[in-house]
Amino acid sequence: MKTLFEELKPEFLEKLNEETALYPTTTERTIKELKENISWLHLTVNTAQNLCSLDNNKNLSIIDLSNLFNK
């Protein structure tokens, strides 16, 4: 099975990489969680919120979160 990091859509992976310069600790933690999980249901709320913000979305919703991945 692929990890969430592998399933993250390319445009969001690119945005995540761009944020490394601005928020290195947060981005490293997010990438670590993505590499350790195969379902977004296992992400922390903080990581889920950070990922939703990649889509310029300030709200955390299951639909918005699931749309970030190829699954």
Number of C-alpha atoms within 10 A of each C-alpha: 6 11 15 22 18 15 18 20 15 13 11 17 19 12 14 21 14 13 15 13 10 10 11 13 11 15 20 15 12 21 17 12 20 21 15 14 15 17 15 18 12 12 17 12 11 12 18 21 18 19 24 23 18 17 15 8 14 12 11 16 12 12 9 17 20 16 13 21 18 11 11
